[in-house]
Amino acid sequence: MSRLVRLTAGWLLATLVSGAATGCAGAPRPLPETTETLTEACGRESPIDVVHHAVALSLALDPRAIFGRGELRVRARRETSMLVLDAKGLTVSAMAVKTAPISFLQRNGKLCARLPGSLAAGEEALVEVVWSAATGAETPHFSRNHVWAGYLTSAWMPTIQDPAQRATLELSIDAPSAWKVAASGRAAGLPARGQHPR
């Protein structure tokens, strides 16, 4: 049996962990003629800001595993058809915009993707991502009876790892009923009837 805890959070400490969604405005326009490749985009500064994360995490201790699924609302800093995120130790298995798969590349801790169209400066798009996180690294940290997400957010979810980035986070955690979950923020949902938050 598991329990679902929904939080609006800034950090996460857990013996924890999955499912949330959100919507956004804006639709990509057709791609302009460009010769920029995903490899070249991965070597540049991100042309977008992440303004909201809606993330669902699922965690297991035996064997150790973290699986994630989420929607990121991104805003273009300038006209672009590229997306560059930090994803240190993550293995991304799928990306989509409006349920249509998009091309992506992982390189040197970056996740780079080509949007289906160009965004003008200030325009937003909703990007869906599915991933798993490495479990042998220092962050997230696994021990015998707990998991700690630490301060390297990009090690457990795709984001822009920059203190100047200000994005909201809606985090859903599906955890075994015996586990406790701790996070900053405020509860955005209640456990199912008969279950109690701890």
C-alpha positions in Angstrom: 0.0 0.0 0.0 1.2 3.5 -0.7 0.1 7.0 0.1 0.1 10.1 -2.0 1.3 13.4 -0.5 0.9 16.5 -2.6 3.1 19.5 -1.7 4.1 22.8 -3.0 7.8 22.6 -2.0 11.2 24.0 -2.3 13.3 21.1 -0.9 12.8 17.5 -0.1 13.9 15.1 2.6 12.4 11.7 2.4 11.7 8.2 3.4 9.3 8.9 0.4 7.6 9.4 -3.3 4.8 10.1 -7.6 1.7 12.2 -10.0 0.9 15.9 -10.7 -0.1 18.1 -13.7 -0.6 21.7 -14.7 -1.5 23.7 -17.8 0.1 26.6 -19.6 -0.4 29.2 -22.2 1.3 29.7 -25.5 1.9 27.4 -28.5 5.1 27.0 -30.5 5.1 28.4 -34.0 6.7 26.6 -37.0 10.4 26.3 -36.8 12.4 29.0 -38.5 15.3 27.9 -40.8 18.2 27.1 -38.5 21.3 25.0 -38.7 21.8 24.8 -34.9 22.0 21.2 -33.8 21.1 19.8 -30.4 24.8 19.2 -29.7 25.5 22.9 -30.3 22.5 24.0 -28.2 23.9 21.8 -25.3 27.0 23.9 -25.3 25.2 27.2 -24.9 23.4 29.0 -22.1 19.7 28.1 -21.8 17.5 30.3 -23.9 14.5 29.6 -21.6 13.5 30.0 -17.9 11.6 27.3 -16.1 8.6 29.1 -14.4 6.8 26.0 -12.9 7.5 22.4 -12.3 4.7 19.8 -11.8 6.7 16.7 -10.8 5.7 13.2 -9.7 8.4 11.0 -8.0 8.3 7.3 -7.3 11.0 5.8 -5.0 12.0 2.3 -4.0 14.8 1.2 -1.6 15.1 -2.5 -2.7 16.3 -2.2 -5.3 17.2 1.5 -5.1 15.3 3.5 -7.7 13.8 6.9 -8.4 11.5 7.4 -11.3 10.1 10.8 -12.3 7.5 12.2 -14.6 6.7 15.9 -14.9 5.5 18.9 -16.8 7.7 22.0 -17.0 6.3 25.4 -18.0 9.1 27.2 -19.7 9.3 30.8 -20.9 11.6 32.0 -23.7 14.2 34.6 -22.8 14.6 35.3 -26.6 13.2 33.8 -29.7 14.2 30.1 -29.7 13.2 26.6 -30.7 15.7 25.0 -28.3 15.4 24.0 -24.7 18.4 23.5 -22.4 18.0 22.1 -18.9 20.3 20.7 -16.2 19.9 16.9 -15.7 22.9 15.6 -13.8 22.8 11.8 -13.5 19.3 11.6 -14.9 18.3 9.2 -17.7 15.5 10.8 -19.8 13.4 8.3 -21.6 10.8 10.6 -23.2 10.0 14.2 -23.9 6.8 15.7 -25.5 5.0 18.9 -26.2 1.2 18.6 -26.4 1.7 14.8 -26.3 3.8 14.9 -29.5 7.3 13.4 -28.9 10.2 15.8 -29.4 13.9 15.2 -30.2 16.3 15.4 -27.3 19.9 14.8 -26.4 21.7 14.4 -23.1 25.3 15.6 -22.9 27.6 16.6 -20.0 24.8 16.9 -17.5 22.5 18.8 -19.8 19.2 17.9 -21.4 18.7 19.6 -24.8 15.6 19.4 -26.9 14.2 20.9 -30.0 10.7 22.3 -29.6 8.2 21.6 -32.3 8.1 25.3 -33.1 9.7 28.6 -32.3 8.8 30.6 -29.2 9.0 34.4 -29.2 10.6 36.1 -26.3 8.2 35.9 -23.3 6.1 33.1 -24.8 5.6 29.9 -22.8 5.3 26.2 -23.6 4.5 23.1 -21.5 7.1 20.3 -21.8 6.5 16.8 -20.6 9.5 14.7 -19.4 9.9 11.2 -18.1 13.2 10.2 -16.4 15.0 8.0 -13.8 17.6 9.3 -11.4 21.0 7.7 -10.7 21.0 6.1 -7.3 24.7 5.5 -6.8 25.7 9.2 -6.5 26.1 11.4 -3.5 22.8 13.2 -4.3 20.2 11.9 -4.1 21.6 10.1 -1.1 20.3 6.6 -0.2 20.9 5.0 3.2 19.4 1.9 4.9 16.2 3.7 6.0 15.9 7.0 4.2 16.5 8.9 1.0 17.6 12.6 1.0 17.3 14.6 -2.2 19.9 17.1 -1.2 20.5 20.5 -2.7 21.4 19.5 -6.2 17.9 19.6 -7.6 19.0 18.6 -11.1 20.1 15.2 -9.7 16.5 14.3 -9.1 14.5 16.3 -11.7 15.2 18.3 -14.9 15.5 22.0 -14.1 17.8 25.0 -14.5 20.3 24.7 -11.6 20.8 28.4 -11.0 20.1 30.3 -7.8 18.8 33.2 -9.9 16.0 30.9 -11.3 12.7 31.4 -9.5 10.2 28.6 -10.3 7.3 27.2 -8.4 7.2 23.4 -7.7 4.2 21.2 -7.3 5.5 17.9 -6.1 3.6 14.6 -5.7 5.1 11.8 -3.7 3.9 8.2 -3.7 5.4 6.5 -0.7 4.8 3.2 1.2 2.4 3.9 4.0 5.0 3.2 6.7 7.4 5.9 5.3 7.5 9.5 6.5 7.9 12.4 4.1 9.3 15.8 4.9 9.5 18.9 2.6 9.3 22.6 2.8 6.3 24.4 1.4 2.6 23.8 2.1 0.3 20.8 1.5 -1.6 21.3 -1.7 -3.7 18.1 -1.3 -4.9 15.7 1.3 -4.1 12.0 1.7 -6.8 9.5 0.7 -9.6 8.9 3.3 -8.3 6.8 6.2 -4.7 7.8 5.7 -3.0 10.4 7.8 -0.2 12.8 7.0 2.9 12.3 9.2 
